[in-house]
Amino acid sequence: MTVLLVGVPDGEQLELLRAGIQRNPHFRVLSHAREPAVALAHARLLLPDITVLSLPAGLDALDADPDVLRVFHGVRALDPPSGVVLRTAAARVPRALSGLVVEGAVHVVRAGDSEALMRALRTIGLRRSSCDPDEMP
């Protein structure tokens, strides 16, 4: 499964996140981008299976930040749509974000909770690997 990282600044945090994801041999980080326009360009070109979108601190709703909302809708509009893991710095998942969860496709996890991140990646991966477009009505 291919992964695009969005919203994580270059440096130690990015390298730790990348290494944590790629520790599982089923996931490969294709690219990363901090800027929304660059992230969408990467997504359109690379068609990642999963996008890990790190939310700015204090953000409790996607529509509060037009750039984040644009990235979210942009990767969900790909064909096939990218699964999305929203990483929030909040101690609890904000209610405004929890309504975005889509079974098997969109997950919200706390930044720093590597177990929850891996569960979300595996759930999306299992859903995508079992999706057969030829079998859809």
C-alpha angles and dihedrals in degrees: 000000000000122000133200116199116210131185100014115122119234113266140056097338091054093047092049091050092047093048092047092053095044092048083084106069091216093068128065124182106226099184146333134220134182098192118071096226091052091046092054092047090052091047094051092048100040101032095212119208090221134022118202105203115192110207123219115257113273095021110135100166131036093223088061089073115043093196093054091045090051091052092047094050092040096057092041089053094057118110103265095022117239116243110239133217111192110205113203128189090211117114089232129028105266113241091234089061099041089068089065095063111119115192107260095351111061124033134175118213135171115253108252094029097112094173092056090046092053091047089053092047092049092047092051091044093052092048093049096044091052093046110106111185090197089063095051118104 
